[in-house]
Amino acid sequence: MTSAPGVRRVVVGVGVVLALALVAAVVVFALLRFSPLWGAIGMFEDGRRAETFRTMDTIFPAQRIAPGDDPWLFTVDLRQLPAAYTFAGEERSIAAFLEATETTGLLVARDGVIVHESYHRGYDARARIASFSVAKSFVTALVGIAIERGHIASIDDALELYVPELADGGYAGVTVRHALTMTSGIAFDEAYDDASSDVMGLPIQVYGLRRSVPVILSRLARARPPGLERDYVSSDALVLGVVVSRAVGMPLAAFLEQAIWVPAGMESDAAWNTDLHDHALAHGFLNATLRDFARFGRLVLHGGARDGRQIVPAAWIDDALRARDTPRTVTGAQPFGADFGLGYHWWLPRPRDGDAVAIGIYGQYLYVHPGLGVVIVKTSTDAGFTGREAETVEALRAIARSLAAD
């Protein structure tokens, strides 16, 4: 039989264990609650996306990108959007489509003239909006500038020349060209409907485990030899961001400010979210206003030049918007490009009409049609974004063609 003092000791011991467990739980909750990882929990849930997507620069660590004092101005001549577009053999309402896709902002410009600009779900012209994978097209422009300036010697340089941490992992021997064309062969699960996929697990690695982007990249394995097949993997944009930053000797956000944001006449502050070690999350997480996204599109329309001043090399823009015939591999439930070609992280819709589009999850679009001189920016919180890119392009094409008809 257990004595009364023995019972008391057991009770006290249990109480101490419970108290310690409670203290530990409180500490863990406090650490989580005041860490960037807290912002990632539930950020894609209905009812939260609209606010989250316009406040990413305050939820997660971010580096500021400042404009210059010589903005590339637009004039405004507002017109009605066309009423309909054709998709899958039927005529559909553009207004209904914009509502169904939870549009938060829409800007349409014919070169330097804004013909439509509207905001919804609490957004306005000052909102810095999350770009998600639209940012990838900015990264590849920075690669072209870094090559032109001699910071990167060749498009066929191995990535580990600039990021030595990659020499012993799956990225060993992968070149800048491979990453630009997403033919790296890296095993990276891009499934956005799977919380355990590589892309969805990045916030846990970055903010929970406090790993740096180069460390995460160095631990990725190889699925196939580089150069053989195209597979959409966000790690290829992440790695290019680190390569550019190391090559130019400054944070990616600072190089974007110096090389594009100021000379291209962006009008507002932007921000690029980072890990906890000041590496840009280059695969997405560039936050800017609709008008500044449109200015980047306008730069592409002009072959990388603003008012005759070359900012991104013209030959680089041509290469970036040229599809490669590399066979395509599909890993997981990928969100984009089922029937599209791919340039340097620009999607090239089929049938070809000379247009190109940068696409981010939940319905972020930067559409450029150099032949028609049209730029369209569409931001959204669309939960049904997967597989909707072909229809969205047809809606945007209808808008662009209506301007050409005018």
Secondary structure, 3 states (H helix, E strand, C coil): CCCHHHHHHHHHHHHHHHHHHHHHHHHHHHHHHCCHHHHHCCCCCCCCHHHHHCCHHHHCCEEEECCCCCCCCCEECCCCCCCEEEECCEEEEHHHHHHHCCEEEEEEEECCEEEEEEECCCCCCCCCEECHHHHHHHHHHHHHHHHHCCCCCCCCCEHHHCCHHHHHCCCCCCEHHHHHCCCCCECCCCCCCCCCCHHHHHHHHHHHCCCCHHHHHHCCCECCCCCCCECCCCHHHHHHHHHHHHHHCCCHHHHHHHHHHCCCCCCCCEEEEECCCCCECCCCCEEECHHHHHHHHHHHHCCCEECCEECCCHHHHHHHCCCCCCCECCCCCCCCCCCCEECCCCEECCCCCCCEEEEECCCEEEEEECCCCEEEEEEECCCCCCCCHHHHHHHHHHHHHHHHHC
